[in-house]
Amino acid sequence: MAPKTQPSDVPVAEFLARVTPERRRDEGERIVALISRVTGEKPTMWGPSIVGWGTMHYRYATGREGDWMKVGFSPRKAQLTFYGLKDSPAAQPLLAELGPHTTGAGCLYVKRLSDIDEAVLTSLIEIAYARGDYDATAP
């Protein structure tokens, strides 16, 4: 079964122009510039509200597999949501240096971009973007 969230042709700039409040839109634009610089890629919209860079294939022991972005974020009203930044063991020590954040199953949440260390964020992006495909069925 493939994930519901798939890449789309919606321009990222068009999505960001609709983000509210204005502070969140400004943070979103800064994050797009940062991740684009670090990855060397242009962003793609994944579904209606996630901006992503790169793709990787994953396969779980359950048989579920699909394609997902290597790095992504969404400028949600309550907080910035980052995807893929906490999944690598190499990222774990950096999380303590990032600044105020919370984590969920696959996400890292930040209330304000100005509250975190952007150098640490950059390192987390580099680690996440460098990873390859994920295969939980491999020996």
CNS distance restraints for C-alpha pairs under 8 A (distance, minus, plus):
assign (resid   1 and name CA) (resid  64 and name CA) 5.84 0.50 0.50
assign (resid   1 and name CA) (resid  65 and name CA) 6.73 0.50 0.50
assign (resid   1 and name CA) (resid  66 and name CA) 7.51 0.50 0.50
assign (resid   2 and name CA) (resid  64 and name CA) 7.41 0.50 0.50
assign (resid   2 and name CA) (resid  65 and name CA) 6.42 0.50 0.50
assign (resid   2 and name CA) (resid  66 and name CA) 5.17 0.50 0.50
assign (resid   2 and name CA) (resid  67 and name CA) 7.75 0.50 0.50
assign (resid   3 and name CA) (resid  66 and name CA) 6.55 0.50 0.50
assign (resid   3 and name CA) (resid  67 and name CA) 7.79 0.50 0.50
assign (resid   5 and name CA) (resid  46 and name CA) 5.98 0.50 0.50
assign (resid   5 and name CA) (resid  47 and name CA) 4.99 0.50 0.50
assign (resid   6 and name CA) (resid  46 and name CA) 5.16 0.50 0.50
assign (resid   6 and name CA) (resid  47 and name CA) 5.54 0.50 0.50
assign (resid   6 and name CA) (resid  68 and name CA) 7.90 0.50 0.50
assign (resid   7 and name CA) (resid  44 and name CA) 6.54 0.50 0.50
assign (resid   7 and name CA) (resid  45 and name CA) 5.66 0.50 0.50
assign (resid   7 and name CA) (resid  46 and name CA) 4.15 0.50 0.50
assign (resid   7 and name CA) (resid  47 and name CA) 6.16 0.50 0.50
assign (resid   8 and name CA) (resid  44 and name CA) 7.07 0.50 0.50
assign (resid   8 and name CA) (resid  45 and name CA) 5.50 0.50 0.50
assign (resid   8 and name CA) (resid  46 and name CA) 5.81 0.50 0.50
assign (resid   8 and name CA) (resid  47 and name CA) 6.35 0.50 0.50
assign (resid   9 and name CA) (resid  44 and name CA) 7.57 0.50 0.50
assign (resid   9 and name CA) (resid  45 and name CA) 6.99 0.50 0.50
assign (resid  10 and name CA) (resid  14 and name CA) 7.19 0.50 0.50
assign (resid  10 and name CA) (resid  15 and name CA) 7.37 0.50 0.50
assign (resid  10 and name CA) (resid  44 and name CA) 7.95 0.50 0.50
assign (resid  10 and name CA) (resid  45 and name CA) 6.24 0.50 0.50
assign (resid  11 and name CA) (resid  15 and name CA) 6.60 0.50 0.50
assign (resid  11 and name CA) (resid  44 and name CA) 7.48 0.50 0.50
assign (resid  11 and name CA) (resid  45 and name CA) 7.05 0.50 0.50
assign (resid  12 and name CA) (resid  16 and name CA) 6.17 0.50 0.50
assign (resid  12 and name CA) (resid  43 and name CA) 6.94 0.50 0.50
assign (resid  12 and name CA) (resid  44 and name CA) 6.51 0.50 0.50
assign (resid  12 and name CA) (resid  45 and name CA) 6.00 0.50 0.50
assign (resid  12 and name CA) (resid  51 and name CA) 7.01 0.50 0.50
assign (resid  13 and name CA) (resid  17 and name CA) 6.08 0.50 0.50
assign (resid  14 and name CA) (resid  18 and name CA) 6.88 0.50 0.50
assign (resid  15 and name CA) (resid  19 and name CA) 6.83 0.50 0.50
assign (resid  15 and name CA) (resid  49 and name CA) 7.51 0.50 0.50
assign (resid  16 and name CA) (resid  25 and name CA) 6.06 0.50 0.50
assign (resid  16 and name CA) (resid  28 and name CA) 6.85 0.50 0.50
assign (resid  16 and name CA) (resid  29 and name CA) 7.07 0.50 0.50
assign (resid  17 and name CA) (resid  25 and name CA) 7.07 0.50 0.50
assign (resid  18 and name CA) (resid  25 and name CA) 7.85 0.50 0.50
assign (resid  19 and name CA) (resid  24 and name CA) 6.85 0.50 0.50
assign (resid  19 and name CA) (resid  25 and name CA) 5.14 0.50 0.50
assign (resid  19 and name CA) (resid  75 and name CA) 7.29 0.50 0.50
assign (resid  20 and name CA) (resid  24 and name CA) 6.13 0.50 0.50
assign (resid  20 and name CA) (resid  25 and name CA) 6.05 0.50 0.50
assign (resid  20 and name CA) (resid  77 and name CA) 6.71 0.50 0.50
assign (resid  21 and name CA) (resid  25 and name CA) 6.49 0.50 0.50
assign (resid  21 and name CA) (resid  77 and name CA) 6.92 0.50 0.50
assign (resid  22 and name CA) (resid  26 and name CA) 6.20 0.50 0.50
assign (resid  23 and name CA) (resid  27 and name CA) 6.24 0.50 0.50
assign (resid  24 and name CA) (resid  28 and name CA) 6.05 0.50 0.50
assign (resid  24 and name CA) (resid  75 and name CA) 6.11 0.50 0.50
assign (resid  24 and name CA) (resid  76 and name CA) 7.53 0.50 0.50
assign (resid  24 and name CA) (resid  77 and name CA) 6.89 0.50 0.50
assign (resid  24 and name CA) (resid  80 and name CA) 8.00 0.50 0.50
assign (resid  25 and name CA) (resid  29 and name CA) 6.29 0.50 0.50
assign (resid  25 and name CA) (resid  75 and name CA) 7.11 0.50 0.50
assign (resid  26 and name CA) (resid  30 and name CA) 6.32 0.50 0.50
assign (resid  27 and name CA) (resid  31 and name CA) 6.14 0.50 0.50
assign (resid  27 and name CA) (resid  75 and name CA) 7.63 0.50 0.50
assign (resid  27 and name CA) (resid 113 and name CA) 6.49 0.50 0.50
assign (resid  28 and name CA) (resid  32 and name CA) 6.15 0.50 0.50
assign (resid  28 and name CA) (resid  74 and name CA) 7.72 0.50 0.50
assign (resid  28 and name CA) (resid  75 and name CA) 5.74 0.50 0.50
assign (resid  29 and name CA) (resid  33 and name CA) 6.30 0.50 0.50
assign (resid  30 and name CA) (resid  34 and name CA) 6.17 0.50 0.50
assign (resid  31 and name CA) (resid  35 and name CA) 6.01 0.50 0.50
assign (resid  32 and name CA) (resid  36 and name CA) 5.89 0.50 0.50
assign (resid  32 and name CA) (resid  43 and name CA) 7.31 0.50 0.50
assign (resid  33 and name CA) (resid  37 and name CA) 6.08 0.50 0.50
assign (resid  34 and name CA) (resid  38 and name CA) 6.24 0.50 0.50
assign (resid  34 and name CA) (resid 122 and name CA) 7.67 0.50 0.50
assign (resid  35 and name CA) (resid  39 and name CA) 5.96 0.50 0.50
assign (resid  35 and name CA) (resid  53 and name CA) 7.89 0.50 0.50
assign (resid  35 and name CA) (resid 122 and name CA) 7.72 0.50 0.50
assign (resid  35 and name CA) (resid 125 and name CA) 7.01 0.50 0.50
assign (resid  36 and name CA) (resid  40 and name CA) 5.42 0.50 0.50
assign (resid  36 and name CA) (resid  41 and name CA) 5.33 0.50 0.50
assign (resid  36 and name CA) (resid  42 and name CA) 5.84 0.50 0.50
assign (resid  36 and name CA) (resid  43 and name CA) 6.77 0.50 0.50
assign (resid  36 and name CA) (resid  53 and name CA) 7.75 0.50 0.50
assign (resid  37 and name CA) (resid  41 and name CA) 7.46 0.50 0.50
assign (resid  38 and name CA) (resid 122 and name CA) 7.16 0.50 0.50
assign (resid  38 and name CA) (resid 125 and name CA) 7.28 0.50 0.50
assign (resid  38 and name CA) (resid 126 and name CA) 6.67 0.50 0.50
assign (resid  39 and name CA) (resid  53 and name CA) 7.51 0.50 0.50
assign (resid  39 and name CA) (resid 126 and name CA) 7.28 0.50 0.50
assign (resid  39 and name CA) (resid 129 and name CA) 6.81 0.50 0.50
assign (resid  41 and name CA) (resid  53 and name CA) 6.59 0.50 0.50
assign (resid  41 and name CA) (resid  54 and name CA) 7.37 0.50 0.50
assign (resid  42 and name CA) (resid  53 and name CA) 6.93 0.50 0.50
assign (resid  43 and name CA) (resid  51 and name CA) 6.25 0.50 0.50
assign (resid  43 and name CA) (resid  52 and name CA) 5.52 0.50 0.50
assign (resid  43 and name CA) (resid  53 and name CA) 5.12 0.50 0.50
assign (resid  44 and name CA) (resid  51 and name CA) 5.70 0.50 0.50
assign (resid  44 and name CA) (resid  52 and name CA) 5.30 0.50 0.50
assign (resid  44 and name CA) (resid  53 and name CA) 6.36 0.50 0.50
assign (resid  45 and name CA) (resid  49 and name CA) 7.09 0.50 0.50
assign (resid  45 and name CA) (resid  50 and name CA) 5.78 0.50 0.50
assign (resid  45 and name CA) (resid  51 and name CA) 4.65 0.50 0.50
assign (resid  45 and name CA) (resid  52 and name CA) 6.13 0.50 0.50
assign (resid  46 and name CA) (resid  50 and name CA) 5.08 0.50 0.50
assign (resid  46 and name CA) (resid  51 and name CA) 5.91 0.50 0.50
assign (resid  46 and name CA) (resid  52 and name CA) 6.35 0.50 0.50
assign (resid  49 and name CA) (resid  74 and name CA) 6.02 0.50 0.50
assign (resid  49 and name CA) (resid  75 and name CA) 7.94 0.50 0.50
assign (resid  50 and name CA) (resid  72 and name CA) 6.58 0.50 0.50
assign (resid  50 and name CA) (resid  73 and name CA) 5.68 0.50 0.50
assign (resid  50 and name CA) (resid  74 and name CA) 4.77 0.50 0.50
assign (resid  51 and name CA) (resid  72 and name CA) 5.41 0.50 0.50
assign (resid  51 and name CA) (resid  73 and name CA) 5.48 0.50 0.50
assign (resid  51 and name CA) (resid  74 and name CA) 6.18 0.50 0.50
assign (resid  52 and name CA) (resid  69 and name CA) 5.56 0.50 0.50
assign (resid  52 and name CA) (resid  70 and name CA) 7.33 0.50 0.50
assign (resid  52 and name CA) (resid  71 and name CA) 5.69 0.50 0.50
assign (resid  52 and name CA) (resid  72 and name CA) 4.04 0.50 0.50
assign (resid  52 and name CA) (resid  73 and name CA) 6.60 0.50 0.50
assign (resid  53 and name CA) (resid  69 and name CA) 5.80 0.50 0.50
assign (resid  53 and name CA) (resid  70 and name CA) 6.10 0.50 0.50
assign (resid  53 and name CA) (resid  71 and name CA) 5.37 0.50 0.50
assign (resid  53 and name CA) (resid  72 and name CA) 6.17 0.50 0.50
assign (resid  54 and name CA) (resid  69 and name CA) 5.37 0.50 0.50
assign (resid  54 and name CA) (resid  70 and name CA) 5.24 0.50 0.50
assign (resid  54 and name CA) (resid  71 and name CA) 6.89 0.50 0.50
assign (resid  54 and name CA) (resid 129 and name CA) 7.34 0.50 0.50
assign (resid  55 and name CA) (resid  67 and name CA) 6.40 0.50 0.50
assign (resid  55 and name CA) (resid  68 and name CA) 5.44 0.50 0.50
assign (resid  55 and name CA) (resid  69 and name CA) 4.31 0.50 0.50
assign (resid  55 and name CA) (resid  70 and name CA) 5.28 0.50 0.50
assign (resid  56 and name CA) (resid  67 and name CA) 5.55 0.50 0.50
assign (resid  56 and name CA) (resid  68 and name CA) 5.54 0.50 0.50
assign (resid  56 and name CA) (resid  69 and name CA) 6.10 0.50 0.50
assign (resid  56 and name CA) (resid  70 and name CA) 5.95 0.50 0.50
assign (resid  56 and name CA) (resid 132 and name CA) 6.43 0.50 0.50
assign (resid  56 and name CA) (resid 133 and name CA) 5.02 0.50 0.50
assign (resid  56 and name CA) (resid 134 and name CA) 7.49 0.50 0.50
assign (resid  57 and name CA) (resid  65 and name CA) 7.27 0.50 0.50
assign (resid  57 and name CA) (resid  66 and name CA) 5.69 0.50 0.50
assign (resid  57 and name CA) (resid  67 and name CA) 4.44 0.50 0.50
assign (resid  57 and name CA) (resid  68 and name CA) 6.46 0.50 0.50
assign (resid  57 and name CA) (resid 133 and name CA) 4.93 0.50 0.50
assign (resid  57 and name CA) (resid 134 and name CA) 6.36 0.50 0.50
assign (resid  58 and name CA) (resid  65 and name CA) 5.30 0.50 0.50
assign (resid  58 and name CA) (resid  66 and name CA) 5.58 0.50 0.50
assign (resid  58 and name CA) (resid  67 and name CA) 6.20 0.50 0.50
assign (resid  58 and name CA) (resid  68 and name CA) 7.52 0.50 0.50
assign (resid  58 and name CA) (resid 133 and name CA) 5.73 0.50 0.50
assign (resid  58 and name CA) (resid 134 and name CA) 4.52 0.50 0.50
assign (resid  58 and name CA) (resid 135 and name CA) 5.71 0.50 0.50
assign (resid  59 and name CA) (resid  63 and name CA) 6.52 0.50 0.50
assign (resid  59 and name CA) (resid  64 and name CA) 5.84 0.50 0.50
assign (resid  59 and name CA) (resid  65 and name CA) 4.17 0.50 0.50
assign (resid  59 and name CA) (resid  66 and name CA) 6.80 0.50 0.50
assign (resid  59 and name CA) (resid 134 and name CA) 6.21 0.50 0.50
assign (resid  59 and name CA) (resid 135 and name CA) 4.79 0.50 0.50
assign (resid  59 and name CA) (resid 136 and name CA) 6.08 0.50 0.50
assign (resid  59 and name CA) (resid 137 and name CA) 6.97 0.50 0.50
assign (resid  60 and name CA) (resid  64 and name CA) 5.39 0.50 0.50
assign (resid  60 and name CA) (resid  65 and name CA) 6.20 0.50 0.50
assign (resid  60 and name CA) (resid 135 and name CA) 6.23 0.50 0.50
assign (resid  60 and name CA) (resid 136 and name CA) 4.91 0.50 0.50
assign (resid  60 and name CA) (resid 137 and name CA) 6.22 0.50 0.50
assign (resid  61 and name CA) (resid 136 and name CA) 5.42 0.50 0.50
assign (resid  61 and name CA) (resid 137 and name CA) 4.93 0.50 0.50
assign (resid  69 and name CA) (resid  84 and name CA) 7.85 0.50 0.50
assign (resid  70 and name CA) (resid  83 and name CA) 7.94 0.50 0.50
assign (resid  70 and name CA) (resid  84 and name CA) 6.10 0.50 0.50
assign (resid  70 and name CA) (resid 128 and name CA) 6.28 0.50 0.50
assign (resid  70 and name CA) (resid 129 and name CA) 5.45 0.50 0.50
assign (resid  70 and name CA) (resid 131 and name CA) 7.59 0.50 0.50
assign (resid  71 and name CA) (resid  82 and name CA) 7.61 0.50 0.50
assign (resid  71 and name CA) (resid  83 and name CA) 5.73 0.50 0.50
assign (resid  71 and name CA) (resid  84 and name CA) 5.19 0.50 0.50
assign (resid  71 and name CA) (resid  85 and name CA) 6.78 0.50 0.50
assign (resid  71 and name CA) (resid 125 and name CA) 6.85 0.50 0.50
assign (resid  71 and name CA) (resid 128 and name CA) 6.31 0.50 0.50
assign (resid  71 and name CA) (resid 129 and name CA) 6.13 0.50 0.50
assign (resid  72 and name CA) (resid  82 and name CA) 5.73 0.50 0.50
assign (resid  72 and name CA) (resid  83 and name CA) 4.79 0.50 0.50
assign (resid  72 and name CA) (resid  84 and name CA) 6.75 0.50 0.50
assign (resid  73 and name CA) (resid  80 and name CA) 7.01 0.50 0.50
assign (resid  73 and name CA) (resid  81 and name CA) 5.29 0.50 0.50
assign (resid  73 and name CA) (resid  82 and name CA) 4.18 0.50 0.50
assign (resid  73 and name CA) (resid  83 and name CA) 5.68 0.50 0.50
assign (resid  74 and name CA) (resid  80 and name CA) 5.94 0.50 0.50
assign (resid  74 and name CA) (resid  81 and name CA) 5.12 0.50 0.50
assign (resid  74 and name CA) (resid  82 and name CA) 6.59 0.50 0.50
assign (resid  75 and name CA) (resid  79 and name CA) 6.74 0.50 0.50
assign (resid  75 and name CA) (resid  80 and name CA) 4.78 0.50 0.50
assign (resid  75 and name CA) (resid  81 and name CA) 6.47 0.50 0.50
assign (resid  76 and name CA) (resid  80 and name CA) 5.58 0.50 0.50
assign (resid  76 and name CA) (resid  81 and name CA) 6.85 0.50 0.50
assign (resid  78 and name CA) (resid 111 and name CA) 6.83 0.50 0.50
assign (resid  79 and name CA) (resid 109 and name CA) 6.23 0.50 0.50
assign (resid  79 and name CA) (resid 110 and name CA) 5.50 0.50 0.50
assign (resid  79 and name CA) (resid 111 and name CA) 4.39 0.50 0.50
assign (resid  79 and name CA) (resid 112 and name CA) 7.06 0.50 0.50
assign (resid  80 and name CA) (resid 109 and name CA) 5.64 0.50 0.50
assign (resid  80 and name CA) (resid 110 and name CA) 5.10 0.50 0.50
assign (resid  80 and name CA) (resid 111 and name CA) 6.06 0.50 0.50
assign (resid  80 and name CA) (resid 112 and name CA) 7.31 0.50 0.50
assign (resid  80 and name CA) (resid 113 and name CA) 7.84 0.50 0.50
assign (resid  81 and name CA) (resid 107 and name CA) 6.40 0.50 0.50
assign (resid  81 and name CA) (resid 108 and name CA) 5.82 0.50 0.50
assign (resid  81 and name CA) (resid 109 and name CA) 4.75 0.50 0.50
assign (resid  81 and name CA) (resid 110 and name CA) 6.63 0.50 0.50
assign (resid  82 and name CA) (resid 107 and name CA) 5.56 0.50 0.50
assign (resid  82 and name CA) (resid 108 and name CA) 5.06 0.50 0.50
assign (resid  82 and name CA) (resid 109 and name CA) 6.33 0.50 0.50
assign (resid  83 and name CA) (resid 106 and name CA) 6.38 0.50 0.50
assign (resid  83 and name CA) (resid 107 and name CA) 4.99 0.50 0.50
assign (resid  83 and name CA) (resid 108 and name CA) 6.63 0.50 0.50
assign (resid  84 and name CA) (resid 106 and name CA) 6.66 0.50 0.50
assign (resid  84 and name CA) (resid 107 and name CA) 6.82 0.50 0.50
assign (resid  84 and name CA) (resid 128 and name CA) 6.04 0.50 0.50
assign (resid  85 and name CA) (resid  91 and name CA) 7.06 0.50 0.50
assign (resid  85 and name CA) (resid 107 and name CA) 7.44 0.50 0.50
assign (resid  85 and name CA) (resid 108 and name CA) 7.00 0.50 0.50
assign (resid  85 and name CA) (resid 124 and name CA) 5.60 0.50 0.50
assign (resid  85 and name CA) (resid 125 and name CA) 6.18 0.50 0.50
assign (resid  85 and name CA) (resid 127 and name CA) 7.68 0.50 0.50
assign (resid  85 and name CA) (resid 128 and name CA) 5.52 0.50 0.50
assign (resid  86 and name CA) (resid  91 and name CA) 5.69 0.50 0.50
assign (resid  86 and name CA) (resid  92 and name CA) 6.59 0.50 0.50
assign (resid  86 and name CA) (resid  95 and name CA) 7.69 0.50 0.50
assign (resid  86 and name CA) (resid 106 and name CA) 7.26 0.50 0.50
assign (resid  86 and name CA) (resid 107 and name CA) 7.15 0.50 0.50
assign (resid  86 and name CA) (resid 108 and name CA) 6.85 0.50 0.50
assign (resid  86 and name CA) (resid 124 and name CA) 7.57 0.50 0.50
assign (resid  86 and name CA) (resid 128 and name CA) 7.84 0.50 0.50
assign (resid  87 and name CA) (resid  91 and name CA) 7.11 0.50 0.50
assign (resid  87 and name CA) (resid 106 and name CA) 7.08 0.50 0.50
assign (resid  87 and name CA) (resid 128 and name CA) 7.53 0.50 0.50
assign (resid  88 and name CA) (resid  92 and name CA) 7.07 0.50 0.50
assign (resid  88 and name CA) (resid 127 and name CA) 7.44 0.50 0.50
assign (resid  88 and name CA) (resid 128 and name CA) 6.92 0.50 0.50
assign (resid  90 and name CA) (resid  94 and name CA) 7.79 0.50 0.50
assign (resid  90 and name CA) (resid 127 and name CA) 7.24 0.50 0.50
assign (resid  91 and name CA) (resid  95 and name CA) 6.53 0.50 0.50
assign (resid  91 and name CA) (resid 124 and name CA) 5.99 0.50 0.50
assign (resid  91 and name CA) (resid 127 and name CA) 6.93 0.50 0.50
assign (resid  92 and name CA) (resid  96 and name CA) 7.57 0.50 0.50
assign (resid  93 and name CA) (resid  97 and name CA) 7.50 0.50 0.50
assign (resid  94 and name CA) (resid  98 and name CA) 6.34 0.50 0.50
assign (resid  94 and name CA) (resid 120 and name CA) 6.58 0.50 0.50
assign (resid  94 and name CA) (resid 124 and name CA) 7.30 0.50 0.50
assign (resid  95 and name CA) (resid  99 and name CA) 7.69 0.50 0.50
assign (resid  97 and name CA) (resid 117 and name CA) 7.49 0.50 0.50
assign (resid  97 and name CA) (resid 120 and name CA) 6.86 0.50 0.50
assign (resid  98 and name CA) (resid 116 and name CA) 5.51 0.50 0.50
assign (resid  98 and name CA) (resid 117 and name CA) 5.30 0.50 0.50
assign (resid  98 and name CA) (resid 118 and name CA) 7.82 0.50 0.50
assign (resid  98 and name CA) (resid 120 and name CA) 5.61 0.50 0.50
assign (resid  98 and name CA) (resid 121 and name CA) 6.67 0.50 0.50
assign (resid  99 and name CA) (resid 115 and name CA) 6.44 0.50 0.50
assign (resid  99 and name CA) (resid 116 and name CA) 4.57 0.50 0.50
assign (resid  99 and name CA) (resid 117 and name CA) 6.25 0.50 0.50
assign (resid 100 and name CA) (resid 110 and name CA) 6.82 0.50 0.50
assign (resid 100 and name CA) (resid 111 and name CA) 7.94 0.50 0.50
assign (resid 100 and name CA) (resid 115 and name CA) 6.71 0.50 0.50
assign (resid 100 and name CA) (resid 116 and name CA) 6.48 0.50 0.50
assign (resid 101 and name CA) (resid 108 and name CA) 6.87 0.50 0.50
assign (resid 101 and name CA) (resid 109 and name CA) 5.47 0.50 0.50
assign (resid 101 and name CA) (resid 110 and name CA) 4.83 0.50 0.50
assign (resid 101 and name CA) (resid 111 and name CA) 7.24 0.50 0.50
assign (resid 102 and name CA) (resid 108 and name CA) 5.95 0.50 0.50
assign (resid 102 and name CA) (resid 109 and name CA) 5.14 0.50 0.50
assign (resid 102 and name CA) (resid 110 and name CA) 6.83 0.50 0.50
assign (resid 103 and name CA) (resid 107 and name CA) 5.61 0.50 0.50
assign (resid 103 and name CA) (resid 108 and name CA) 4.47 0.50 0.50
assign (resid 103 and name CA) (resid 109 and name CA) 5.86 0.50 0.50
assign (resid 104 and name CA) (resid 108 and name CA) 6.41 0.50 0.50
assign (resid 104 and name CA) (resid 109 and name CA) 7.84 0.50 0.50
assign (resid 110 and name CA) (resid 116 and name CA) 7.88 0.50 0.50
assign (resid 111 and name CA) (resid 115 and name CA) 7.82 0.50 0.50
assign (resid 112 and name CA) (resid 116 and name CA) 7.38 0.50 0.50
assign (resid 116 and name CA) (resid 121 and name CA) 7.71 0.50 0.50
assign (resid 117 and name CA) (resid 121 and name CA) 6.35 0.50 0.50
assign (resid 118 and name CA) (resid 122 and name CA) 5.98 0.50 0.50
assign (resid 119 and name CA) (resid 123 and name CA) 6.36 0.50 0.50
assign (resid 120 and name CA) (resid 124 and name CA) 6.25 0.50 0.50
assign (resid 121 and name CA) (resid 125 and name CA) 6.23 0.50 0.50
assign (resid 122 and name CA) (resid 126 and name CA) 6.24 0.50 0.50
assign (resid 123 and name CA) (resid 127 and name CA) 6.24 0.50 0.50
assign (resid 124 and name CA) (resid 128 and name CA) 6.15 0.50 0.50
assign (resid 125 and name CA) (resid 129 and name CA) 5.96 0.50 0.50
assign (resid 126 and name CA) (resid 130 and name CA) 6.15 0.50 0.50
assign (resid 127 and name CA) (resid 131 and name CA) 6.71 0.50 0.50
